Amino acid sequence: MKKIVLLTLLLISFFGTGCNEQTHFISDASERAEVEKDFQTKQAALPAGNLFAVFNEPMTLAEREALTFLYAYNPVGDIADYSGEFYLKNIRSSFEVREEMPWGKSIPENVFRHFVLPIRVNNENMDESRMVFYEELKDRVRGLSLYDAVLEVNHWCHEKVIYTPSDARTSSPLASVKTAYGRCGEESVFTVAALRSVGIPARQVYTPRWAHTDDNHAWVEAWVDGKWYFMGACEPEPVLNLAWFNDPASRGMLMHTKVFGHYNGPEERVLLTDCSTEINVTDNYAPTAKAIIAVVDKDDKPVNEADVEFKIYNYAEFYTVTRKITDTEGKCFLTAGKGDMLVWATKDGMFGFGKVSFGEDNNVKIVLDKKPGDLVSLSPDIVPPIGKTATVTVTEEQKKENAERLRREDEIRNNYVSTFYTEEKAKALAKELNLDATQTVKILVGSRGNWKTLETFLSNTKEEER
């Protein structure tokens, strides 16, 4: 009898422990503590509105820690604008995908946390694209290697969206699918969202300004088996690390990405904010060198907490591509492509500037000896990096197969675009509903894939209420 009682107690203890023991989303205790501290700071800053009510809902330990991570580093606007249920739904989708996709278990915790879980990519409106895209993509990628899955997702993206200049507002991933176009910043947001929807770590890479020509560019990096590869968003090639910008990127001076949360990875940290970590990924594309900037006053004493701007000459101006703050020794540093930048330092109404040639100047001193109103001049020779030619190998068979795929994808996308309102169709509706033809054409043709919503509104609303 005693043996039976003892066995029963052991079984109760075993199953009780098994049921209560849950896996942490953040396994490192010190990292959990930092996230919890930042979460409490965010919570204290938003005492009104019951914005954290979702934490009263039942959820697993991993879900709770993931939700805490998102809320800790979400911009205040995102906490106010989106419901807790929205975030929890995305978290559960990400966890489900990690279990279902063959590469899910191979992705390191830190990489998954910063490059799969976050919903926001840049400054777009967030939506439910993660769940929508997963349903479309899961069967296309399930049997592929992680490398081939990245290529396949980009082909799917090309079926949906093609490059077209747009306005300054960054459209959401689902909005880009509706319109079937986007500028590079929108294409890359869309492609990152698509990759993350199937559990592939991805990030948007941005060069604020080229050094050798005007303009900027954005594209995508995807993590495959321990290495980051790049590609043009919605511009599929037969292999990764191949895009039209291989050569331009090799002449780039700064390429960076903003990582959600406080990220401790191997890349150089450029800037840390309450919400994100800006990292330097220029090494992935171009030969680089590090330069240390020392800021001093007129008496040659170090100036701490000086604002230091690194500027690239582009569009006939010196454009600030990143900022640093000097330490207690009056120093800061940057790793960049081997070309020239202008360094501009300021503090307490005084400023100074000078040229830094990365690869030649290891140390540059900037003296804060000027003030607004002083007459100063600068006549520097600004030289961009030399660059190099890409050496990616692609066979003729791969090129031919990829070209055929691109043709078919264009056909799929164009078939969808053909369903949009034409000028003639818009004029016919205007005539039928007694609307101003010019205005109706502008609205309906410009709405692209959103035409049905507008057509329904115009058709079902009384004339005096339109």
Contacts in CASP RR format, 6 or more apart in sequence:
PFRMAT RR
TARGET T0000
AUTHOR 0000-0000-0000
METHOD contacts of the structure
MODEL  1
MKKIVLLTLLLISFFGTGCNEQTHFISDASERAEVEKDFQTKQAALPAGN
LFAVFNEPMTLAEREALTFLYAYNPVGDIADYSGEFYLKNIRSSFEVREE
MPWGKSIPENVFRHFVLPIRVNNENMDESRMVFYEELKDRVRGLSLYDAV
LEVNHWCHEKVIYTPSDARTSSPLASVKTAYGRCGEESVFTVAALRSVGI
PARQVYTPRWAHTDDNHAWVEAWVDGKWYFMGACEPEPVLNLAWFNDPAS
RGMLMHTKVFGHYNGPEERVLLTDCSTEINVTDNYAPTAKAIIAVVDKDD
KPVNEADVEFKIYNYAEFYTVTRKITDTEGKCFLTAGKGDMLVWATKDGM
FGFGKVSFGEDNNVKIVLDKKPGDLVSLSPDIVPPIGKTATVTVTEEQKK
ENAERLRREDEIRNNYVSTFYTEEKAKALAKELNLDATQTVKILVGSRGN
WKTLETFLSNTKEEER
22 60 0 8 1.000
22 61 0 8 1.000
22 62 0 8 1.000
23 61 0 8 1.000
23 62 0 8 1.000
24 32 0 8 1.000
24 61 0 8 1.000
24 62 0 8 1.000
24 65 0 8 1.000
25 61 0 8 1.000
25 62 0 8 1.000
25 63 0 8 1.000
25 65 0 8 1.000
25 66 0 8 1.000
25 69 0 8 1.000
25 109 0 8 1.000
25 113 0 8 1.000
26 32 0 8 1.000
26 35 0 8 1.000
26 65 0 8 1.000
26 69 0 8 1.000
26 109 0 8 1.000
26 113 0 8 1.000
27 109 0 8 1.000
32 65 0 8 1.000
34 262 0 8 1.000
35 65 0 8 1.000
35 68 0 8 1.000
35 69 0 8 1.000
35 72 0 8 1.000
36 68 0 8 1.000
36 72 0 8 1.000
38 72 0 8 1.000
38 73 0 8 1.000
38 262 0 8 1.000
38 274 0 8 1.000
39 68 0 8 1.000
39 69 0 8 1.000
39 71 0 8 1.000
39 72 0 8 1.000
41 72 0 8 1.000
42 71 0 8 1.000
42 72 0 8 1.000
42 74 0 8 1.000
42 76 0 8 1.000
42 79 0 8 1.000
43 52 0 8 1.000
43 71 0 8 1.000
45 76 0 8 1.000
46 52 0 8 1.000
46 76 0 8 1.000
46 79 0 8 1.000
46 80 0 8 1.000
51 79 0 8 1.000
51 80 0 8 1.000
52 71 0 8 1.000
53 84 0 8 1.000
54 67 0 8 1.000
54 83 0 8 1.000
54 84 0 8 1.000
54 85 0 8 1.000
54 87 0 8 1.000
54 88 0 8 1.000
55 64 0 8 1.000
55 67 0 8 1.000
55 68 0 8 1.000
57 88 0 8 1.000
59 67 0 8 1.000
59 88 0 8 1.000
62 95 0 8 1.000
63 88 0 8 1.000
63 91 0 8 1.000
63 92 0 8 1.000
63 95 0 8 1.000
66 91 0 8 1.000
66 94 0 8 1.000
66 95 0 8 1.000
66 113 0 8 1.000
66 117 0 8 1.000
67 84 0 8 1.000
67 87 0 8 1.000
67 88 0 8 1.000
67 91 0 8 1.000
69 113 0 8 1.000
69 117 0 8 1.000
69 261 0 8 1.000
70 87 0 8 1.000
70 91 0 8 1.000
70 117 0 8 1.000
70 118 0 8 1.000
70 119 0 8 1.000
71 79 0 8 1.000
71 87 0 8 1.000
72 261 0 8 1.000
73 260 0 8 1.000
73 261 0 8 1.000
73 262 0 8 1.000
73 274 0 8 1.000
73 275 0 8 1.000
73 276 0 8 1.000
74 120 0 8 1.000
74 275 0 8 1.000
75 275 0 8 1.000
78 120 0 8 1.000
78 126 0 8 1.000
82 126 0 8 1.000
86 126 0 8 1.000
86 128 0 8 1.000
87 119 0 8 1.000
89 128 0 8 1.000
89 131 0 8 1.000
90 119 0 8 1.000
90 128 0 8 1.000
90 130 0 8 1.000
90 131 0 8 1.000
91 117 0 8 1.000
93 130 0 8 1.000
93 131 0 8 1.000
93 134 0 8 1.000
93 197 0 8 1.000
94 116 0 8 1.000
94 117 0 8 1.000
94 130 0 8 1.000
94 196 0 8 1.000
94 199 0 8 1.000
97 104 0 8 1.000
97 134 0 8 1.000
97 197 0 8 1.000
97 198 0 8 1.000
97 199 0 8 1.000
98 104 0 8 1.000
98 105 0 8 1.000
98 107 0 8 1.000
98 112 0 8 1.000
98 116 0 8 1.000
98 199 0 8 1.000
100 138 0 8 1.000
100 142 0 8 1.000
101 138 0 8 1.000
101 141 0 8 1.000
101 142 0 8 1.000
101 198 0 8 1.000
101 199 0 8 1.000
102 142 0 8 1.000
102 143 0 8 1.000
103 146 0 8 1.000
103 149 0 8 1.000
103 199 0 8 1.000
103 200 0 8 1.000
104 112 0 8 1.000
104 199 0 8 1.000
106 146 0 8 1.000
106 225 0 8 1.000
107 116 0 8 1.000
107 199 0 8 1.000
107 201 0 8 1.000
107 223 0 8 1.000
110 263 0 8 1.000
110 264 0 8 1.000
110 265 0 8 1.000
111 201 0 8 1.000
111 223 0 8 1.000
112 199 0 8 1.000
112 201 0 8 1.000
114 259 0 8 1.000
114 260 0 8 1.000
114 261 0 8 1.000
114 263 0 8 1.000
115 196 0 8 1.000
115 201 0 8 1.000
115 202 0 8 1.000
115 203 0 8 1.000
115 223 0 8 1.000
115 259 0 8 1.000
116 196 0 8 1.000
116 199 0 8 1.000
116 200 0 8 1.000
116 201 0 8 1.000
116 202 0 8 1.000
117 260 0 8 1.000
118 196 0 8 1.000
118 260 0 8 1.000
118 261 0 8 1.000
119 126 0 8 1.000
119 130 0 8 1.000
120 126 0 8 1.000
120 260 0 8 1.000
121 188 0 8 1.000
121 189 0 8 1.000
121 192 0 8 1.000
121 193 0 8 1.000
121 204 0 8 1.000
122 170 0 8 1.000
122 185 0 8 1.000
122 189 0 8 1.000
122 204 0 8 1.000
122 258 0 8 1.000
123 170 0 8 1.000
124 170 0 8 1.000
124 171 0 8 1.000
124 172 0 8 1.000
124 173 0 8 1.000
124 186 0 8 1.000
124 189 0 8 1.000
125 171 0 8 1.000
125 172 0 8 1.000
125 175 0 8 1.000
126 172 0 8 1.000
127 172 0 8 1.000
127 173 0 8 1.000
127 174 0 8 1.000
127 175 0 8 1.000
128 174 0 8 1.000
129 172 0 8 1.000
129 173 0 8 1.000
129 174 0 8 1.000
129 177 0 8 1.000
129 193 0 8 1.000
129 194 0 8 1.000
129 197 0 8 1.000
130 193 0 8 1.000
130 196 0 8 1.000
130 197 0 8 1.000
131 197 0 8 1.000
132 174 0 8 1.000
132 197 0 8 1.000
133 173 0 8 1.000
133 193 0 8 1.000
133 194 0 8 1.000
133 197 0 8 1.000
133 198 0 8 1.000
134 197 0 8 1.000
134 198 0 8 1.000
136 156 0 8 1.000
137 153 0 8 1.000
137 156 0 8 1.000
137 194 0 8 1.000
137 197 0 8 1.000
137 198 0 8 1.000
138 198 0 8 1.000
140 152 0 8 1.000
140 153 0 8 1.000
140 156 0 8 1.000
141 149 0 8 1.000
141 152 0 8 1.000
141 153 0 8 1.000
141 198 0 8 1.000
144 152 0 8 1.000
146 200 0 8 1.000
146 224 0 8 1.000
146 225 0 8 1.000
147 224 0 8 1.000
147 225 0 8 1.000
147 229 0 8 1.000
147 240 0 8 1.000
149 198 0 8 1.000
149 200 0 8 1.000
150 195 0 8 1.000
150 200 0 8 1.000
150 222 0 8 1.000
150 224 0 8 1.000
150 229 0 8 1.000
150 231 0 8 1.000
150 240 0 8 1.000
151 231 0 8 1.000
151 236 0 8 1.000
151 237 0 8 1.000
151 238 0 8 1.000
151 239 0 8 1.000
151 240 0 8 1.000
153 191 0 8 1.000
153 194 0 8 1.000
153 195 0 8 1.000
153 198 0 8 1.000
153 200 0 8 1.000
154 191 0 8 1.000
154 220 0 8 1.000
154 231 0 8 1.000
154 232 0 8 1.000
154 233 0 8 1.000
154 234 0 8 1.000
154 235 0 8 1.000
154 236 0 8 1.000
155 236 0 8 1.000
155 405 0 8 1.000
155 409 0 8 1.000
156 194 0 8 1.000
157 187 0 8 1.000
157 190 0 8 1.000
157 191 0 8 1.000
157 194 0 8 1.000
157 233 0 8 1.000
157 234 0 8 1.000
157 236 0 8 1.000
158 234 0 8 1.000
158 235 0 8 1.000
158 236 0 8 1.000
158 406 0 8 1.000
158 409 0 8 1.000
158 413 0 8 1.000
159 409 0 8 1.000
159 412 0 8 1.000
159 413 0 8 1.000
160 176 0 8 1.000
160 177 0 8 1.000
160 180 0 8 1.000
160 190 0 8 1.000
160 234 0 8 1.000
160 413 0 8 1.000
161 176 0 8 1.000
161 177 0 8 1.000
161 180 0 8 1.000
161 181 0 8 1.000
161 182 0 8 1.000
161 186 0 8 1.000
161 187 0 8 1.000
161 190 0 8 1.000
161 234 0 8 1.000
161 413 0 8 1.000
162 180 0 8 1.000
162 181 0 8 1.000
162 182 0 8 1.000
162 234 0 8 1.000
162 410 0 8 1.000
162 413 0 8 1.000
163 181 0 8 1.000
163 182 0 8 1.000
163 183 0 8 1.000
163 184 0 8 1.000
163 187 0 8 1.000
163 234 0 8 1.000
163 235 0 8 1.000
164 181 0 8 1.000
164 182 0 8 1.000
164 183 0 8 1.000
165 182 0 8 1.000
165 183 0 8 1.000
166 181 0 8 1.000
166 182 0 8 1.000
166 183 0 8 1.000
166 186 0 8 1.000
170 185 0 8 1.000
170 186 0 8 1.000
170 189 0 8 1.000
171 179 0 8 1.000
171 182 0 8 1.000
171 186 0 8 1.000
171 189 0 8 1.000
172 189 0 8 1.000
173 189 0 8 1.000
173 190 0 8 1.000
173 193 0 8 1.000
173 194 0 8 1.000
176 182 0 8 1.000
176 186 0 8 1.000
176 187 0 8 1.000
176 189 0 8 1.000
176 190 0 8 1.000
177 190 0 8 1.000
178 448 0 8 1.000
178 449 0 8 1.000
178 450 0 8 1.000
179 448 0 8 1.000
179 449 0 8 1.000
179 450 0 8 1.000
180 413 0 8 1.000
180 416 0 8 1.000
180 417 0 8 1.000
180 448 0 8 1.000
180 449 0 8 1.000
181 448 0 8 1.000
182 190 0 8 1.000
184 217 0 8 1.000
184 218 0 8 1.000
184 219 0 8 1.000
184 233 0 8 1.000
185 204 0 8 1.000
185 206 0 8 1.000
185 218 0 8 1.000
185 233 0 8 1.000
187 218 0 8 1.000
187 232 0 8 1.000
187 233 0 8 1.000
187 234 0 8 1.000
187 235 0 8 1.000
188 204 0 8 1.000
188 205 0 8 1.000
188 218 0 8 1.000
188 219 0 8 1.000
188 220 0 8 1.000
188 232 0 8 1.000
188 233 0 8 1.000
189 204 0 8 1.000
190 233 0 8 1.000
190 234 0 8 1.000
191 202 0 8 1.000
191 220 0 8 1.000
191 232 0 8 1.000
191 233 0 8 1.000
191 234 0 8 1.000
192 202 0 8 1.000
192 203 0 8 1.000
192 204 0 8 1.000
192 220 0 8 1.000
192 233 0 8 1.000
195 201 0 8 1.000
195 202 0 8 1.000
195 220 0 8 1.000
195 222 0 8 1.000
196 202 0 8 1.000
200 222 0 8 1.000
200 223 0 8 1.000
201 222 0 8 1.000
201 223 0 8 1.000
202 220 0 8 1.000
202 221 0 8 1.000
202 222 0 8 1.000
202 223 0 8 1.000
203 220 0 8 1.000
203 221 0 8 1.000
203 228 0 8 1.000
203 257 0 8 1.000
203 259 0 8 1.000
204 218 0 8 1.000
204 219 0 8 1.000
204 220 0 8 1.000
204 257 0 8 1.000
204 258 0 8 1.000
205 218 0 8 1.000
205 219 0 8 1.000
205 220 0 8 1.000
205 221 0 8 1.000
205 230 0 8 1.000
205 255 0 8 1.000
205 256 0 8 1.000
205 257 0 8 1.000
205 281 0 8 1.000
206 216 0 8 1.000
206 217 0 8 1.000
206 218 0 8 1.000
206 255 0 8 1.000
206 256 0 8 1.000
206 257 0 8 1.000
207 216 0 8 1.000
207 217 0 8 1.000
207 218 0 8 1.000
207 249 0 8 1.000
207 252 0 8 1.000
207 253 0 8 1.000
207 254 0 8 1.000
207 255 0 8 1.000
207 256 0 8 1.000
208 216 0 8 1.000
208 254 0 8 1.000
208 256 0 8 1.000
208 312 0 8 1.000
208 319 0 8 1.000
208 321 0 8 1.000
208 322 0 8 1.000
209 215 0 8 1.000
209 216 0 8 1.000
209 312 0 8 1.000
209 314 0 8 1.000
209 315 0 8 1.000
209 319 0 8 1.000
209 321 0 8 1.000
210 216 0 8 1.000
210 217 0 8 1.000
210 248 0 8 1.000
210 251 0 8 1.000
210 252 0 8 1.000
210 312 0 8 1.000
210 314 0 8 1.000
211 251 0 8 1.000
211 252 0 8 1.000
211 253 0 8 1.000
211 312 0 8 1.000
211 313 0 8 1.000
211 314 0 8 1.000
211 337 0 8 1.000
211 339 0 8 1.000
211 340 0 8 1.000
211 384 0 8 1.000
211 385 0 8 1.000
212 248 0 8 1.000
212 251 0 8 1.000
212 252 0 8 1.000
212 384 0 8 1.000
212 385 0 8 1.000
213 248 0 8 1.000
214 314 0 8 1.000
214 315 0 8 1.000
215 314 0 8 1.000
215 315 0 8 1.000
217 245 0 8 1.000
217 248 0 8 1.000
218 233 0 8 1.000
219 230 0 8 1.000
219 231 0 8 1.000
219 232 0 8 1.000
219 233 0 8 1.000
219 243 0 8 1.000
219 245 0 8 1.000
220 230 0 8 1.000
220 231 0 8 1.000
220 232 0 8 1.000
220 233 0 8 1.000
221 228 0 8 1.000
221 229 0 8 1.000
221 230 0 8 1.000
221 231 0 8 1.000
221 257 0 8 1.000
221 281 0 8 1.000
221 284 0 8 1.000
222 228 0 8 1.000
222 229 0 8 1.000
222 231 0 8 1.000
222 240 0 8 1.000
223 229 0 8 1.000
224 240 0 8 1.000
228 281 0 8 1.000
228 284 0 8 1.000
229 240 0 8 1.000
229 241 0 8 1.000
230 240 0 8 1.000
230 241 0 8 1.000
230 243 0 8 1.000
230 249 0 8 1.000
230 284 0 8 1.000
230 285 0 8 1.000
231 237 0 8 1.000
231 240 0 8 1.000
231 241 0 8 1.000
231 242 0 8 1.000
231 243 0 8 1.000
232 243 0 8 1.000
232 244 0 8 1.000
232 245 0 8 1.000
235 243 0 8 1.000
235 244 0 8 1.000
236 402 0 8 1.000
236 405 0 8 1.000
236 406 0 8 1.000
236 409 0 8 1.000
237 243 0 8 1.000
237 394 0 8 1.000
237 402 0 8 1.000
238 394 0 8 1.000
238 395 0 8 1.000
238 398 0 8 1.000
238 399 0 8 1.000
238 401 0 8 1.000
238 402 0 8 1.000
239 392 0 8 1.000
239 393 0 8 1.000
239 394 0 8 1.000
239 398 0 8 1.000
241 392 0 8 1.000
242 390 0 8 1.000
242 392 0 8 1.000
242 394 0 8 1.000
246 390 0 8 1.000
246 392 0 8 1.000
247 387 0 8 1.000
247 388 0 8 1.000
247 389 0 8 1.000
247 390 0 8 1.000
249 255 0 8 1.000
249 285 0 8 1.000
249 286 0 8 1.000
250 285 0 8 1.000
250 286 0 8 1.000
250 385 0 8 1.000
250 387 0 8 1.000
250 388 0 8 1.000
250 389 0 8 1.000
250 390 0 8 1.000
251 286 0 8 1.000
251 384 0 8 1.000
251 385 0 8 1.000
251 386 0 8 1.000
251 387 0 8 1.000
252 282 0 8 1.000
252 285 0 8 1.000
252 286 0 8 1.000
252 337 0 8 1.000
252 384 0 8 1.000
252 385 0 8 1.000
252 387 0 8 1.000
253 282 0 8 1.000
253 286 0 8 1.000
253 312 0 8 1.000
253 321 0 8 1.000
253 336 0 8 1.000
253 337 0 8 1.000
253 339 0 8 1.000
253 341 0 8 1.000
253 358 0 8 1.000
253 384 0 8 1.000
253 385 0 8 1.000
254 280 0 8 1.000
254 282 0 8 1.000
254 310 0 8 1.000
254 312 0 8 1.000
254 321 0 8 1.000
254 322 0 8 1.000
254 334 0 8 1.000
254 336 0 8 1.000
254 337 0 8 1.000
255 280 0 8 1.000
255 281 0 8 1.000
255 282 0 8 1.000
255 284 0 8 1.000
255 285 0 8 1.000
255 286 0 8 1.000
256 270 0 8 1.000
256 278 0 8 1.000
256 279 0 8 1.000
256 280 0 8 1.000
256 281 0 8 1.000
256 282 0 8 1.000
256 322 0 8 1.000
257 278 0 8 1.000
257 279 0 8 1.000
257 281 0 8 1.000
258 276 0 8 1.000
258 277 0 8 1.000
258 278 0 8 1.000
259 276 0 8 1.000
259 277 0 8 1.000
259 278 0 8 1.000
259 279 0 8 1.000
260 275 0 8 1.000
260 276 0 8 1.000
261 275 0 8 1.000
261 276 0 8 1.000
261 277 0 8 1.000
262 272 0 8 1.000
262 277 0 8 1.000
263 277 0 8 1.000
263 279 0 8 1.000
265 279 0 8 1.000
267 279 0 8 1.000
267 280 0 8 1.000
267 281 0 8 1.000
267 283 0 8 1.000
268 279 0 8 1.000
268 280 0 8 1.000
268 335 0 8 1.000
269 277 0 8 1.000
269 278 0 8 1.000
269 279 0 8 1.000
269 280 0 8 1.000
270 278 0 8 1.000
270 279 0 8 1.000
270 280 0 8 1.000
270 322 0 8 1.000
270 324 0 8 1.000
270 334 0 8 1.000
271 277 0 8 1.000
271 278 0 8 1.000
271 322 0 8 1.000
271 323 0 8 1.000
271 324 0 8 1.000
272 278 0 8 1.000
278 322 0 8 1.000
280 334 0 8 1.000
280 335 0 8 1.000
282 288 0 8 1.000
282 335 0 8 1.000
282 336 0 8 1.000
282 337 0 8 1.000
283 335 0 8 1.000
286 337 0 8 1.000
286 338 0 8 1.000
286 385 0 8 1.000
286 387 0 8 1.000
286 388 0 8 1.000
287 337 0 8 1.000
287 338 0 8 1.000
287 385 0 8 1.000
287 387 0 8 1.000
287 388 0 8 1.000
288 335 0 8 1.000
288 336 0 8 1.000
288 337 0 8 1.000
288 338 0 8 1.000
288 358 0 8 1.000
289 335 0 8 1.000
289 336 0 8 1.000
289 337 0 8 1.000
289 338 0 8 1.000
289 358 0 8 1.000
289 359 0 8 1.000
289 360 0 8 1.000
289 362 0 8 1.000
290 333 0 8 1.000
290 334 0 8 1.000
290 335 0 8 1.000
290 358 0 8 1.000
290 362 0 8 1.000
291 333 0 8 1.000
291 334 0 8 1.000
291 336 0 8 1.000
291 356 0 8 1.000
291 358 0 8 1.000
291 359 0 8 1.000
291 361 0 8 1.000
291 362 0 8 1.000
291 363 0 8 1.000
291 364 0 8 1.000
292 331 0 8 1.000
292 332 0 8 1.000
292 333 0 8 1.000
292 362 0 8 1.000
292 363 0 8 1.000
292 364 0 8 1.000
293 308 0 8 1.000
293 324 0 8 1.000
293 326 0 8 1.000
293 331 0 8 1.000
293 332 0 8 1.000
293 333 0 8 1.000
293 334 0 8 1.000
293 343 0 8 1.000
293 345 0 8 1.000
293 356 0 8 1.000
293 364 0 8 1.000
293 365 0 8 1.000
293 366 0 8 1.000
294 302 0 8 1.000
294 329 0 8 1.000
294 330 0 8 1.000
294 331 0 8 1.000
294 363 0 8 1.000
294 364 0 8 1.000
294 365 0 8 1.000
294 366 0 8 1.000
295 302 0 8 1.000
295 303 0 8 1.000
295 306 0 8 1.000
295 308 0 8 1.000
295 326 0 8 1.000
295 330 0 8 1.000
295 331 0 8 1.000
295 332 0 8 1.000
295 345 0 8 1.000
295 347 0 8 1.000
295 365 0 8 1.000
295 366 0 8 1.000
295 368 0 8 1.000
296 302 0 8 1.000
296 303 0 8 1.000
296 330 0 8 1.000
296 365 0 8 1.000
296 366 0 8 1.000
296 367 0 8 1.000
296 368 0 8 1.000
297 303 0 8 1.000
297 350 0 8 1.000
297 367 0 8 1.000
297 368 0 8 1.000
297 369 0 8 1.000
298 367 0 8 1.000
298 368 0 8 1.000
298 369 0 8 1.000
300 367 0 8 1.000
302 326 0 8 1.000
302 328 0 8 1.000
302 329 0 8 1.000
302 330 0 8 1.000
302 331 0 8 1.000
303 326 0 8 1.000
303 330 0 8 1.000
303 345 0 8 1.000
303 347 0 8 1.000
303 368 0 8 1.000
304 326 0 8 1.000
304 327 0 8 1.000
304 328 0 8 1.000
304 329 0 8 1.000
304 330 0 8 1.000
305 325 0 8 1.000
305 326 0 8 1.000
305 347 0 8 1.000
306 325 0 8 1.000
306 326 0 8 1.000
306 330 0 8 1.000
306 345 0 8 1.000
306 346 0 8 1.000
306 347 0 8 1.000
306 368 0 8 1.000
307 323 0 8 1.000
307 325 0 8 1.000
307 345 0 8 1.000
307 346 0 8 1.000
307 347 0 8 1.000
308 323 0 8 1.000
308 324 0 8 1.000
308 325 0 8 1.000
308 326 0 8 1.000
308 332 0 8 1.000
308 343 0 8 1.000
308 344 0 8 1.000
308 345 0 8 1.000
308 366 0 8 1.000
309 320 0 8 1.000
309 322 0 8 1.000
309 323 0 8 1.000
309 343 0 8 1.000
309 344 0 8 1.000
309 345 0 8 1.000
309 346 0 8 1.000
310 320 0 8 1.000
310 321 0 8 1.000
310 322 0 8 1.000
310 323 0 8 1.000
310 324 0 8 1.000
310 334 0 8 1.000
310 336 0 8 1.000
310 341 0 8 1.000
310 342 0 8 1.000
310 343 0 8 1.000
310 356 0 8 1.000
311 318 0 8 1.000
311 319 0 8 1.000
311 320 0 8 1.000
311 321 0 8 1.000
311 341 0 8 1.000
311 342 0 8 1.000
311 343 0 8 1.000
311 344 0 8 1.000
312 318 0 8 1.000
312 319 0 8 1.000
312 321 0 8 1.000
312 341 0 8 1.000
312 342 0 8 1.000
313 319 0 8 1.000
313 342 0 8 1.000
313 382 0 8 1.000
318 342 0 8 1.000
318 344 0 8 1.000
320 344 0 8 1.000
321 341 0 8 1.000
322 334 0 8 1.000
324 332 0 8 1.000
324 333 0 8 1.000
324 334 0 8 1.000
325 332 0 8 1.000
326 332 0 8 1.000
326 345 0 8 1.000
335 358 0 8 1.000
336 358 0 8 1.000
337 358 0 8 1.000
337 385 0 8 1.000
338 358 0 8 1.000
338 359 0 8 1.000
338 385 0 8 1.000
338 386 0 8 1.000
339 357 0 8 1.000
339 358 0 8 1.000
339 359 0 8 1.000
339 383 0 8 1.000
339 384 0 8 1.000
339 385 0 8 1.000
340 355 0 8 1.000
340 356 0 8 1.000
340 357 0 8 1.000
340 358 0 8 1.000
340 380 0 8 1.000
340 381 0 8 1.000
340 382 0 8 1.000
340 383 0 8 1.000
340 384 0 8 1.000
341 355 0 8 1.000
341 356 0 8 1.000
341 358 0 8 1.000
342 353 0 8 1.000
342 354 0 8 1.000
342 355 0 8 1.000
342 356 0 8 1.000
342 378 0 8 1.000
342 380 0 8 1.000
342 382 0 8 1.000
343 353 0 8 1.000
343 354 0 8 1.000
343 355 0 8 1.000
343 356 0 8 1.000
343 364 0 8 1.000
343 366 0 8 1.000
344 351 0 8 1.000
344 352 0 8 1.000
344 353 0 8 1.000
344 354 0 8 1.000
345 351 0 8 1.000
345 352 0 8 1.000
345 353 0 8 1.000
345 366 0 8 1.000
345 368 0 8 1.000
346 352 0 8 1.000
346 368 0 8 1.000
347 368 0 8 1.000
349 371 0 8 1.000
349 372 0 8 1.000
350 368 0 8 1.000
350 369 0 8 1.000
350 370 0 8 1.000
350 371 0 8 1.000
351 368 0 8 1.000
351 370 0 8 1.000
351 371 0 8 1.000
351 372 0 8 1.000
352 366 0 8 1.000
352 367 0 8 1.000
352 368 0 8 1.000
352 369 0 8 1.000
352 370 0 8 1.000
353 366 0 8 1.000
353 378 0 8 1.000
354 364 0 8 1.000
354 366 0 8 1.000
354 378 0 8 1.000
354 380 0 8 1.000
355 364 0 8 1.000
355 380 0 8 1.000
355 382 0 8 1.000
356 364 0 8 1.000
357 383 0 8 1.000
370 376 0 8 1.000
417 448 0 8 1.000
419 449 0 8 1.000
420 445 0 8 1.000
420 447 0 8 1.000
420 448 0 8 1.000
420 449 0 8 1.000
420 451 0 8 1.000
421 444 0 8 1.000
421 445 0 8 1.000
421 446 0 8 1.000
421 447 0 8 1.000
421 451 0 8 1.000
421 455 0 8 1.000
422 445 0 8 1.000
423 441 0 8 1.000
423 445 0 8 1.000
425 444 0 8 1.000
426 437 0 8 1.000
426 440 0 8 1.000
426 441 0 8 1.000
426 443 0 8 1.000
426 444 0 8 1.000
426 445 0 8 1.000
427 437 0 8 1.000
427 440 0 8 1.000
427 441 0 8 1.000
429 435 0 8 1.000
429 440 0 8 1.000
429 444 0 8 1.000
429 455 0 8 1.000
429 458 0 8 1.000
429 459 0 8 1.000
430 436 0 8 1.000
430 437 0 8 1.000
430 440 0 8 1.000
430 441 0 8 1.000
431 437 0 8 1.000
433 458 0 8 1.000
433 459 0 8 1.000
433 463 0 8 1.000
434 463 0 8 1.000
435 458 0 8 1.000
435 466 0 8 1.000
440 458 0 8 1.000
443 454 0 8 1.000
444 451 0 8 1.000
444 454 0 8 1.000
444 455 0 8 1.000
447 453 0 8 1.000
447 454 0 8 1.000
457 466 0 8 1.000
458 466 0 8 1.000
END
